[in-house]
Amino acid sequence: MRHSIGIDTIERFYRRRAGVALSRIAHGMWDAPAVIGLWLWYRFLVLQRRADERRQLANMTDAQLEDMGITRQQADAEALKPLWKL
């Protein structure tokens, strides 16, 4: 299985930055383009990660899926979901 180097770290960083940006918005101290750009980048990372995880799930063997406690049908249903759905 391919390892995504640093995606967890990057996602945590941008999630934290998004929280700071939201706090600034609440207090009236914000720069709209920066906040919007940060939010869009964070959403991109989330969708990219979701796509990678679903691709990995689709490529797992039946034995691996059984170890996880899910069936092939459940894995296929999850892998076929659009990226914007949880």
C-alpha positions in Angstrom: 0.0 0.0 0.0 1.3 3.5 -0.9 2.0 5.8 1.9 0.9 9.4 1.6 3.9 11.3 3.1 2.8 14.1 5.3 -0.9 14.3 4.3 -2.0 13.9 7.9 0.4 16.6 9.0 -0.7 18.9 6.2 -4.4 18.3 6.9 -3.9 18.9 10.7 -2.0 22.2 9.9 -4.7 23.5 7.5 -7.5 22.4 9.9 -5.9 24.4 12.7 -5.3 27.4 10.3 -9.0 27.2 9.3 -10.0 27.3 12.9 -7.9 30.4 13.5 -9.3 32.0 10.4 -12.9 31.3 11.6 -12.0 32.8 15.0 -10.7 36.0 13.2 -13.9 36.2 11.2 -16.0 36.0 14.4 -14.0 38.9 15.8 -14.0 41.0 12.6 -10.3 40.6 11.9 -10.1 38.8 8.6 -8.8 39.1 5.1 -11.5 37.5 2.9 -9.3 36.3 0.1 -6.9 34.5 2.5 -9.7 32.9 4.4 -11.5 31.7 1.2 -8.2 30.4 -0.2 -7.4 28.6 3.0 -10.9 27.0 3.1 -10.7 25.9 -0.5 -7.2 24.3 0.0 -8.5 22.5 3.1 -11.5 21.2 1.2 -9.2 20.0 -1.6 -7.1 18.1 0.8 -10.1 16.4 2.4 -11.5 15.4 -1.0 -8.1 14.1 -2.2 -7.7 12.1 1.0 -11.2 10.7 0.6 -10.5 9.7 -3.0 -7.2 8.0 -2.0 -8.9 6.0 0.8 -11.8 4.9 -1.5 -9.3 3.9 -4.2 -7.4 1.8 -1.6 -10.6 0.3 -0.3 -11.6 -0.8 -3.9 -8.2 -2.4 -4.4 -8.3 -4.5 -1.2 -8.6 -8.3 -1.3 -11.6 -10.1 0.1 -9.4 -11.4 3.0 -8.3 -7.8 3.9 -11.9 -6.6 3.8 -12.9 -9.6 6.0 -10.2 -8.6 8.5 -11.8 -5.1 8.6 -15.3 -6.6 9.1 -16.9 -5.5 5.9 -18.1 -7.3 2.8 -17.0 -6.7 -0.8 -20.5 -5.2 -1.5 -20.1 -2.7 1.3 -16.6 -1.8 0.1 -17.8 -1.4 -3.5 -20.7 0.8 -2.4 -18.3 3.0 -0.4 -15.7 3.2 -3.3 -18.4 4.3 -5.8 -19.7 7.2 -3.6 -19.1 10.7 -5.0 -16.3 12.5 -3.2 -18.5 15.0 -1.6 -20.5 12.4 0.3 -19.3 11.0 3.6 
